[in-house]
Amino acid sequence: MTEYVYVRPRPGGRVRMPDREFRPMDSAGATVPRIDYYERLIITGDLAICDPPAAAEQGAGDALAAPEPPPAAEESSSDQPRDPRSSKEK
């Protein structure tokens, strides 16, 4: 089981996150897995371990939050007949 830790980049620093398509970390920080890449950045001082912000401070628009599960597929859509024409033929 992978452990996770909340970290922030040093002031003025820019840290790329390989587990998130190499996007730069927000200055507010992020929860990241404890892998060698982040451990080296913590040791060198490029990242600092800190407490995560309170849920009220984060807001609903936090892009780095855990993704929500996809909505359940609707079963009623399979009851309706399919249009035999493709979208190109319309």
QUILIN-V96930 format. One record per residue. RES is the residue in three letters. PSI is psi in radians with two decimals (999 if undefined). Layout:
# QUILIN-V96930
res=RES psi=PSI
res=RES psi=PSI
This chain:
# QUILIN-V96930
res=MET psi=2.24
res=THR psi=2.34
res=GLU psi=2.64
res=TYR psi=2.66
res=VAL psi=2.56
res=TYR psi=2.22
res=VAL psi=2.77
res=ARG psi=2.51
res=PRO psi=2.72
res=ARG psi=2.71
res=PRO psi=2.23
res=GLY psi=-0.05
res=GLY psi=2.77
res=ARG psi=2.09
res=VAL psi=2.22
res=ARG psi=2.57
res=MET psi=1.83
res=PRO psi=-0.45
res=ASP psi=-0.07
res=ARG psi=0.87
res=GLU psi=0.57
res=PHE psi=0.49
res=ARG psi=2.58
res=PRO psi=2.53
res=MET psi=2.44
res=ASP psi=2.63
res=SER psi=-0.34
res=ALA psi=-0.30
res=GLY psi=-3.13
res=ALA psi=2.76
res=THR psi=2.14
res=VAL psi=2.72
res=PRO psi=2.62
res=ARG psi=1.40
res=ILE psi=2.93
res=ASP psi=-0.67
res=TYR psi=-0.89
res=TYR psi=-0.60
res=GLU psi=-0.72
res=ARG psi=-0.70
res=LEU psi=-0.58
res=ILE psi=-0.77
res=ILE psi=-0.71
res=THR psi=-0.16
res=GLY psi=0.07
res=ASP psi=-0.42
res=LEU psi=2.59
res=ALA psi=2.33
res=ILE psi=2.30
res=CYS psi=3.03
res=ASP psi=2.47
res=PRO psi=2.65
res=PRO psi=2.75
res=ALA psi=2.69
res=ALA psi=-0.59
res=ALA psi=-0.58
res=GLU psi=-0.52
res=GLN psi=-0.73
res=GLY psi=3.00
res=ALA psi=-0.29
res=GLY psi=0.40
res=ASP psi=1.98
res=ALA psi=-0.33
res=LEU psi=0.04
res=ALA psi=2.86
res=ALA psi=2.38
res=PRO psi=2.59
res=GLU psi=2.62
res=PRO psi=2.62
res=PRO psi=2.63
res=PRO psi=2.65
res=ALA psi=2.51
res=ALA psi=2.44
res=GLU psi=2.25
res=GLU psi=-0.42
res=SER psi=-0.40
res=SER psi=-0.45
res=SER psi=-0.29
res=ASP psi=-0.40
res=GLN psi=2.50
res=PRO psi=2.56
res=ARG psi=2.60
res=ASP psi=2.14
res=PRO psi=-0.32
res=ARG psi=2.52
res=SER psi=2.96
res=SER psi=-0.40
res=LYS psi=-0.49
res=GLU psi=-0.24
res=LYS psi=999
